[in-house]
């Protein structure tokens, strides 16, 4: 009888891979998840690799060898929230669990909708996708302020817009280069990544108006975008894909001093912190693409497997919203 000892990572998107260890997993192995046949792309006596087909739902994994089947093991598979999109950075979630994402378009392309809102949905129900904001060119980074207002950058215009609760956009700050990633520090000031190599800091006064804008730090230019996130201590973490195959996550202290937090990732992009200050980043680790979790001590592991991932945000109930180049998915982590 085949047995499953371990499954890694703990979750996968369609076309992602799960790696199994166990016994009696050699040639001839078959597998299914929630009753759907799953492709076995590697089968050896003590290990196997499965590729998750489109349409697979979270549920029980069973492997079969000849007429003998293993005990079932629960696996988490990401399910689509919305498709036919074009995110280029993290989605963002508000306090009610609504997810906001973009239809960004190619350089200079004006899309019919700039930002969509995806409403929460009960398990097994279809999410509702609604247009939220229009008329922003090449919208890129999304972030909520500590007071709960949504902001978005335009890389074509070098502008950060503030979005009202009805979706109306107003210019908040401009002259920010190729503005991509944005993030708020714990005190409520805004940081903007100009992918040509500059990180701007915009001081925000007690009334919510922008004040002094200045260069906070400089980095190597990115071929795609900067992505920003703060930990609970107020350290800014930045990724920006370059031509290098081994990329770093930069840590920038409140004084603007830059160090390397972690290196060795492939095309590291969107990133976010959990409540324990573990950093999650869309990247490749040892050749496997997905969401990588890095502890404060610098230990890295793949927690979600899947291609084309460019960002993520946390949702209520141990869930993540995951952005690919064309869609947003939802997955639950243990």
C-alpha positions in Angstrom: 0.0 0.0 0.0 1.4 3.5 -0.8 1.8 5.9 2.0 2.2 9.7 2.2 4.6 11.0 4.8 4.9 14.6 3.8 3.5 17.1 1.3 5.2 20.3 0.4 4.5 23.1 0.0 1.3 23.3 1.9 -0.7 24.8 -0.9 -0.7 25.2 -4.7 -2.3 27.0 -7.6 -3.5 25.3 -10.7 -0.4 24.3 -12.7 1.6 24.4 -9.5 3.4 21.3 -8.1 3.2 19.3 -4.9 6.1 17.2 -3.8 5.3 14.0 -1.8 7.5 11.7 0.3 6.4 8.3 1.5 6.6 4.7 0.5 5.5 2.6 -2.5 5.3 5.8 -4.7 7.1 4.4 -7.7 6.2 4.0 -11.4 2.5 3.4 -12.1 1.4 5.8 -9.3 -1.9 7.5 -9.8 -3.2 10.5 -7.8 -6.5 12.4 -7.3 -7.5 15.5 -5.4 -11.2 15.9 -4.5 -11.9 13.1 -7.0 -10.1 14.8 -9.9 -7.2 12.9 -11.5 -3.9 14.7 -11.0 -0.9 14.4 -13.2 2.0 12.5 -11.8 5.1 14.0 -13.3 7.7 12.1 -11.2 7.3 8.8 -9.4 10.0 7.1 -7.4 9.7 4.6 -4.6 10.0 7.3 -1.8 9.0 10.5 -3.6 6.6 11.8 -6.2 5.7 15.1 -7.8 2.2 16.1 -8.8 1.1 18.9 -11.2 -2.3 20.4 -10.2 -4.8 20.6 -13.2 -7.1 23.6 -13.8 -10.4 23.3 -11.9 -9.0 21.4 -9.0 -10.7 22.2 -5.6 -9.2 21.9 -2.1 -9.9 18.5 -0.6 -8.5 15.0 -0.1 -5.4 13.8 -1.9 -5.3 10.0 -2.5 -2.5 8.1 -4.3 -3.0 4.7 -5.8 -0.6 2.0 -6.7 -2.1 -1.0 -8.6 -5.3 -1.7 -6.6 -4.1 -0.3 -3.3 -4.7 3.3 -2.2 -3.2 5.5 0.5 -5.1 7.1 3.3 -6.4 10.5 2.3 -4.5 13.7 3.1 -6.1 17.2 3.0 -4.5 19.6 0.6 -5.1 23.3 0.0 -5.6 24.4 -3.7 -6.1 28.0 -4.6 -9.4 28.8 -6.3 -10.0 31.8 -8.6 -11.7 34.9 -7.2 -11.6 36.9 -10.5 -10.0 36.4 -14.0 -9.2 38.4 -17.1 -7.3 41.0 -15.1 -3.8 42.5 -15.3 -2.3 43.1 -11.8 1.4 44.2 -11.8 1.8 44.3 -8.0 0.0 43.2 -4.8 -3.8 43.3 -4.5 -5.0 45.1 -1.4 -7.8 44.2 1.1 -9.9 46.5 3.2 -11.2 45.9 6.7 -14.3 44.2 5.4 -12.4 41.7 3.3 -13.0 43.3 -0.1 -10.1 42.8 -2.4 -8.9 45.5 -4.8 -6.9 44.8 -7.9 -6.0 46.3 -11.3 -6.4 46.0 -15.0 -3.2 47.8 -15.6 -2.6 47.5 -19.4 0.6 47.8 -21.4 2.7 50.9 -21.5 0.4 53.9 -22.3 -2.7 51.8 -22.7 -5.9 53.3 -21.2 -8.0 50.4 -19.9 -11.8 50.7 -19.5 -11.5 50.0 -15.7 -8.6 50.9 -13.6 -9.4 49.2 -10.3 -11.8 46.4 -9.6 -13.3 45.4 -6.2 -13.9 41.7 -5.4 -16.5 41.2 -2.6 -16.1 38.4 -0.1 -18.1 35.2 -0.8 -19.1 32.2 1.3 -17.2 29.0 0.7 -18.2 27.5 -2.6 -19.9 30.6 -3.9 -18.7 32.8 -6.8 -17.0 36.1 -5.9 -18.6 39.3 -7.3 -16.2 41.4 -9.4 -17.3 45.0 -9.9 -15.6 48.0 -11.5 -14.5 50.5 -8.8 -12.3 53.2 -10.4 -11.7 54.4 -13.9 -9.5 56.8 -15.9 -6.1 56.1 -14.3 -3.3 55.2 -16.7 -1.1 52.2 -16.0 -2.2 51.9 -12.4 0.4 49.9 -10.5 0.8 49.8 -6.7 -2.2 49.6 -4.3 -2.1 50.3 -0.5 -4.5 51.3 2.2 -3.5 54.1 4.6 -3.7 53.5 8.4 -7.1 55.4 8.3 -8.4 53.0 5.7 -8.2 55.1 2.5 -7.1 53.4 -0.7 -4.1 54.8 -2.7 -2.8 53.8 -6.2 0.2 54.7 -8.2 0.4 55.4 -11.9 3.7 54.4 -13.4 2.9 56.3 -16.7 2.1 59.6 -14.9 4.4 59.5 -11.9 1.3 60.2 -9.8 -0.2 58.7 -6.6 -4.0 59.0 -6.5 -6.2 58.8 -3.4 -9.4 56.9 -4.0 -12.6 57.9 -2.2 -15.1 55.3 -0.9 -17.2 55.7 -4.1 -14.2 55.0 -6.3 -13.5 58.6 -7.3 -9.8 59.3 -7.8 -8.0 62.6 -6.9 -4.3 63.5 -7.3 -2.5 63.1 -4.0 1.2 63.5 -5.1 3.0 63.8 -8.4 6.5 64.1 -9.9 7.4 60.6 -8.6 9.1 59.2 -11.7 8.0 55.7 -12.8 5.9 55.2 -9.7 5.2 51.6 -8.9 5.1 50.1 -5.4 3.6 52.1 -2.5 3.4 51.5 1.2 2.6 53.3 4.4 4.8 53.2 7.5 3.4 52.7 11.0 3.2 56.5 11.5 1.2 57.0 8.3 3.8 58.5 6.0 3.7 57.2 2.4 6.7 55.7 0.5 6.7 55.4 -3.3 9.1 53.3 -5.4 10.3 54.9 -8.7 11.6 51.9 -10.6 14.4 53.9 -12.2 16.1 53.8 -8.8 14.6 56.1 -6.2 12.4 55.6 -3.1 10.5 58.7 -2.2 9.0 59.5 1.2 6.0 61.7 1.5 5.2 63.1 4.9 1.5 63.3 5.6 0.2 65.8 8.1 -2.6 65.4 10.7 -5.2 66.4 8.2 -4.1 63.8 5.7 -2.5 66.3 3.3 0.9 65.6 1.7 3.8 67.6 3.0 7.5 67.4 2.3 8.5 64.9 -0.4 12.1 63.7 -0.5 14.4 60.9 -1.6 14.5 58.3 1.2 16.9 55.8 -0.4 18.2 54.7 -3.8 18.5 51.2 -5.3 19.5 49.6 -8.5 16.8 50.3 -11.2 14.2 47.5 -11.7 13.2 46.1 -15.1 9.6 45.7 -13.9 8.5 47.4 -10.6 9.5 48.1 -7.0 7.4 46.3 -4.4 7.3 47.7 -0.8 6.2 46.4 2.6 6.8 47.4 6.2 7.4 45.1 9.2 6.0 46.0 12.6 9.2 47.7 13.6 9.0 50.2 10.8 11.7 48.7 8.6 10.9 49.0 4.9 11.5 45.9 2.7 11.8 46.3 -1.0 12.1 44.0 -4.0 12.6 45.0 -7.6 13.3 42.5 -10.4 16.6 43.1 -12.2 18.5 41.2 -14.9 20.2 39.1 -12.2 19.0 35.5 -11.7 19.8 35.7 -8.0 18.0 38.7 -6.5 17.8 40.2 -3.0 15.2 41.7 -0.6 16.5 45.0 0.7 15.8 46.2 4.2 15.9 49.9 4.8 15.8 51.3 8.4 13.9 54.5 9.3 17.0 56.6 8.7 17.3 55.3 5.1 20.2 52.9 5.6 20.0 49.9 3.3 21.1 46.3 4.0 20.4 43.0 2.3 17.8 41.0 4.2 17.8 37.9 2.0 19.4 37.0 -1.3 19.1 34.1 -3.8 15.5 34.5 -5.0 14.4 34.4 -8.6 12.4 37.5 -9.9 11.2 38.5 -6.4 8.1 40.7 -6.7 5.1 41.5 -4.3 5.6 41.0 -0.6 3.6 41.2 2.6 4.1 40.5 6.4 2.0 38.4 8.7 1.3 39.2 12.3 4.5 37.4 13.4 6.7 39.4 11.0 7.2 36.5 8.7 7.7 37.9 5.2 5.9 36.4 2.3 7.1 37.2 -1.3 6.2 36.1 -4.8 9.4 34.6 -6.1 11.3 31.5 -7.1 13.2 29.6 -4.5 15.7 26.9 -5.7 13.9 26.9 -9.0 10.3 26.5 -7.6 8.0 29.4 -8.3 5.3 30.5 -5.8 5.0 32.3 -2.5 8.1 32.1 -0.3 7.9 32.6 3.5 11.0 34.0 5.1 11.2 34.2 8.9 12.7 37.1 10.8 15.8 35.0 11.2 16.1 34.5 7.4 14.9 30.9 7.0 13.1 30.6 3.7 10.6 28.0 2.5 8.0 27.7 -0.3 4.5 27.8 1.1 2.4 28.0 -2.1 3.4 26.6 -5.5 2.3 28.3 -8.7 3.4 30.0 -11.9 3.1 33.7 -12.9 2.6 34.9 -9.3 3.4 38.6 -8.9 1.8 39.6 -5.5 -0.3 38.8 -2.5 -2.2 40.2 0.5 -3.6 38.7 3.7 -7.4 38.1 4.2 -9.3 37.3 7.3 -9.2 33.7 8.5 -5.7 32.6 7.5 -6.4 33.2 3.9 -4.3 34.9 1.2 -5.3 36.6 -2.0 -2.8 35.8 -4.7 -2.3 37.8 -7.9 -1.0 36.3 -11.1 -0.5 38.2 -14.3 -4.1 37.5 -15.3 -6.2 36.6 -12.2 -6.6 36.7 -8.4 -6.9 33.5 -6.4 -7.8 32.7 -2.8 -6.1 30.1 -0.7 -6.2 29.1 3.0 -3.0 28.4 4.9 -2.7 26.5 8.1 
